[in-house]
């Protein structure tokens, strides 16, 4: 029996500021400090594209 596995899209990625490794990853990904990532998540939520948009403001 073949099962179809539903894939996740890149837009569904979330930014977890409570996980030190994830926070470091996103800070590098967005090329900003970890404090800026935390502030953006608090302002925009945890969805990565929303955080990126907030950081561009």
MIDOBA-174653 format. One record per atom (N, C-alpha, C): x, y, z; chain. Coordinates in Angstrom, 2 decimals. Last residue first. Layout:
residues N
<u->X, v->Y, w->Z, chain->A>
...
end
This chain:
residues 57
<u->11.20, v->46.28, w->7.82, chain->A>
<u->10.61, v->47.60, w->8.12, chain->A>
<u->11.64, v->48.56, w->8.63, chain->A>
<u->12.34, v->43.82, w->7.65, chain->A>
<u->12.63, v->44.75, w->6.57, chain->A>
<u->12.07, v->46.15, w->6.83, chain->A>
<u->11.30, v->42.42, w->9.77, chain->A>
<u->12.70, v->42.82, w->9.85, chain->A>
<u->13.06, v->43.83, w->8.76, chain->A>
<u->8.74, v->41.85, w->8.77, chain->A>
<u->8.90, v->42.75, w->9.93, chain->A>
<u->10.33, v->43.27, w->10.03, chain->A>
<u->9.41, v->39.98, w->6.81, chain->A>
<u->8.77, v->41.25, w->6.43, chain->A>
<u->8.92, v->42.28, w->7.55, chain->A>
<u->10.35, v->37.92, w->8.44, chain->A>
<u->11.24, v->38.54, w->7.46, chain->A>
<u->10.70, v->39.91, w->7.04, chain->A>
<u->8.00, v->37.26, w->9.77, chain->A>
<u->9.15, v->37.76, w->10.52, chain->A>
<u->10.10, v->38.48, w->9.59, chain->A>
<u->6.51, v->36.30, w->7.63, chain->A>
<u->6.03, v->37.46, w->8.38, chain->A>
<u->7.16, v->38.10, w->9.19, chain->A>
<u->8.00, v->34.05, w->6.86, chain->A>
<u->7.87, v->35.18, w->5.93, chain->A>
<u->7.37, v->36.46, w->6.62, chain->A>
<u->7.77, v->32.45, w->9.36, chain->A>
<u->9.04, v->32.98, w->8.85, chain->A>
<u->8.88, v->34.14, w->7.86, chain->A>
<u->5.54, v->32.97, w->11.96, chain->A>
<u->5.65, v->32.52, w->10.56, chain->A>
<u->6.84, v->33.23, w->9.91, chain->A>
<u->5.15, v->34.01, w->14.51, chain->A>
<u->6.23, v->33.05, w->14.30, chain->A>
<u->6.39, v->32.56, w->12.87, chain->A>
<u->4.63, v->37.60, w->14.90, chain->A>
<u->4.26, v->36.20, w->15.01, chain->A>
<u->5.40, v->35.30, w->14.58, chain->A>
<u->5.42, v->40.27, w->14.93, chain->A>
<u->4.75, v->39.74, w->13.74, chain->A>
<u->4.24, v->38.31, w->13.86, chain->A>
<u->6.54, v->40.97, w->17.43, chain->A>
<u->5.72, v->41.93, w->16.71, chain->A>
<u->4.86, v->41.29, w->15.61, chain->A>
<u->7.98, v->38.76, w->18.24, chain->A>
<u->7.00, v->39.32, w->19.16, chain->A>
<u->6.06, v->40.28, w->18.45, chain->A>
<u->9.63, v->38.53, w->16.00, chain->A>
<u->8.66, v->37.47, w->16.30, chain->A>
<u->7.58, v->37.99, w->17.24, chain->A>
<u->11.17, v->40.86, w->16.27, chain->A>
<u->10.32, v->40.69, w->15.10, chain->A>
<u->9.26, v->39.62, w->15.32, chain->A>
<u->12.53, v->40.32, w->18.67, chain->A>
<u->11.64, v->41.47, w->18.58, chain->A>
<u->10.68, v->41.33, w->17.40, chain->A>
<u->14.06, v->38.07, w->17.87, chain->A>
<u->13.09, v->37.98, w->18.97, chain->A>
<u->12.07, v->39.10, w->18.89, chain->A>
<u->15.65, v->39.24, w->15.88, chain->A>
<u->14.74, v->38.15, w->15.54, chain->A>
<u->13.66, v->38.03, w->16.61, chain->A>
<u->17.10, v->41.04, w->17.42, chain->A>
<u->16.21, v->41.56, w->16.39, chain->A>
<u->15.21, v->40.48, w->15.95, chain->A>
<u->18.55, v->39.26, w->19.01, chain->A>
<u->17.61, v->40.17, w->19.65, chain->A>
<u->16.62, v->40.74, w->18.64, chain->A>
<u->20.21, v->38.07, w->17.14, chain->A>
<u->19.17, v->37.26, w->17.76, chain->A>
<u->18.13, v->38.14, w->18.44, chain->A>
<u->20.78, v->40.25, w->14.29, chain->A>
<u->21.09, v->39.72, w->15.62, chain->A>
<u->19.92, v->38.89, w->16.15, chain->A>
<u->20.67, v->39.08, w->10.85, chain->A>
<u->20.44, v->40.07, w->11.90, chain->A>
<u->20.81, v->39.44, w->13.24, chain->A>
<u->20.27, v->37.39, w->8.61, chain->A>
<u->21.45, v->38.25, w->8.71, chain->A>
<u->21.23, v->39.42, w->9.68, chain->A>
<u->18.39, v->35.46, w->8.42, chain->A>
<u->17.94, v->36.82, w->8.16, chain->A>
<u->19.07, v->37.84, w->8.23, chain->A>
<u->20.04, v->33.26, w->9.04, chain->A>
<u->19.23, v->33.25, w->7.83, chain->A>
<u->18.79, v->34.66, w->7.43, chain->A>
<u->21.05, v->33.95, w->11.56, chain->A>
<u->21.96, v->33.83, w->10.40, chain->A>
<u->21.18, v->33.92, w->9.09, chain->A>
<u->18.67, v->33.88, w->12.98, chain->A>
<u->19.49, v->35.10, w->13.00, chain->A>
<u->20.46, v->35.09, w->11.82, chain->A>
<u->17.91, v->31.25, w->12.58, chain->A>
<u->17.12, v->32.32, w->11.96, chain->A>
<u->17.89, v->33.64, w->11.97, chain->A>
<u->19.93, v->29.87, w->14.07, chain->A>
<u->19.71, v->29.61, w->12.64, chain->A>
<u->19.00, v->30.78, w->11.97, chain->A>
<u->19.49, v->30.86, w->16.64, chain->A>
<u->20.77, v->31.12, w->15.97, chain->A>
<u->20.63, v->30.93, w->14.46, chain->A>
<u->16.96, v->29.78, w->17.06, chain->A>
<u->17.15, v->31.22, w->17.11, chain->A>
<u->18.45, v->31.62, w->16.41, chain->A>
<u->17.52, v->27.06, w->16.96, chain->A>
<u->16.64, v->27.65, w->15.96, chain->A>
<u->16.82, v->29.17, w->15.91, chain->A>
<u->19.14, v->26.81, w->19.26, chain->A>
<u->19.65, v->26.45, w->17.94, chain->A>
<u->18.83, v->27.11, w->16.84, chain->A>
<u->17.36, v->27.65, w->21.31, chain->A>
<u->18.61, v->28.37, w->21.07, chain->A>
<u->19.18, v->28.07, w->19.68, chain->A>
<u->14.02, v->28.08, w->21.27, chain->A>
<u->15.02, v->27.07, w->20.96, chain->A>
<u->16.31, v->27.79, w->20.54, chain->A>
<u->12.34, v->30.19, w->21.42, chain->A>
<u->12.63, v->29.49, w->22.67, chain->A>
<u->13.68, v->28.40, w->22.50, chain->A>
<u->11.71, v->31.11, w->18.96, chain->A>
<u->12.71, v->31.89, w->19.71, chain->A>
<u->13.05, v->31.26, w->21.05, chain->A>
<u->11.14, v->29.67, w->16.04, chain->A>
<u->11.01, v->29.34, w->17.46, chain->A>
<u->12.10, v->30.06, w->18.24, chain->A>
<u->9.42, v->30.35, w->13.27, chain->A>
<u->10.61, v->30.80, w->13.97, chain->A>
<u->10.38, v->30.58, w->15.45, chain->A>
<u->8.19, v->27.99, w->10.85, chain->A>
<u->8.02, v->28.91, w->11.97, chain->A>
<u->9.36, v->29.21, w->12.63, chain->A>
<u->7.04, v->27.46, w->7.57, chain->A>
<u->8.11, v->27.36, w->8.56, chain->A>
<u->7.90, v->28.40, w->9.65, chain->A>
<u->5.26, v->27.70, w->5.56, chain->A>
<u->4.73, v->27.22, w->6.83, chain->A>
<u->5.80, v->27.10, w->7.91, chain->A>
<u->6.57, v->28.36, w->3.27, chain->A>
<u->5.82, v->29.42, w->3.93, chain->A>
<u->5.30, v->29.00, w->5.30, chain->A>
<u->7.51, v->25.97, w->2.35, chain->A>
<u->8.47, v->26.83, w->3.03, chain->A>
<u->7.76, v->27.97, w->3.75, chain->A>
<u->5.19, v->23.35, w->3.17, chain->A>
<u->5.71, v->24.37, w->2.28, chain->A>
<u->6.68, v->25.24, w->3.06, chain->A>
<u->5.39, v->19.85, w->3.69, chain->A>
<u->5.18, v->21.19, w->4.21, chain->A>
<u->5.77, v->22.19, w->3.22, chain->A>
<u->3.57, v->17.11, w->2.22, chain->A>
<u->4.77, v->17.90, w->2.47, chain->A>
<u->4.43, v->19.26, w->3.05, chain->A>
<u->1.93, v->14.24, w->3.08, chain->A>
<u->1.73, v->15.65, w->2.78, chain->A>
<u->2.98, v->16.42, w->3.17, chain->A>
<u->2.41, v->11.25, w->1.55, chain->A>
<u->2.82, v->12.07, w->2.69, chain->A>
<u->2.69, v->13.52, w->2.30, chain->A>
<u->0.48, v->8.56, w->0.68, chain->A>
<u->0.94, v->9.88, w->0.27, chain->A>
<u->1.24, v->10.68, w->1.53, chain->A>
<u->1.37, v->5.19, w->0.60, chain->A>
<u->0.79, v->6.30, w->1.34, chain->A>
<u->1.34, v->7.60, w->0.81, chain->A>
<u->0.63, v->2.15, w->-0.91, chain->A>
<u->1.37, v->3.40, w->-0.98, chain->A>
<u->0.63, v->4.47, w->-0.21, chain->A>
<u->0.84, v->-1.18, w->0.00, chain->A>
<u->0.00, v->0.00, w->0.00, chain->A>
<u->0.88, v->1.24, w->0.00, chain->A>
end
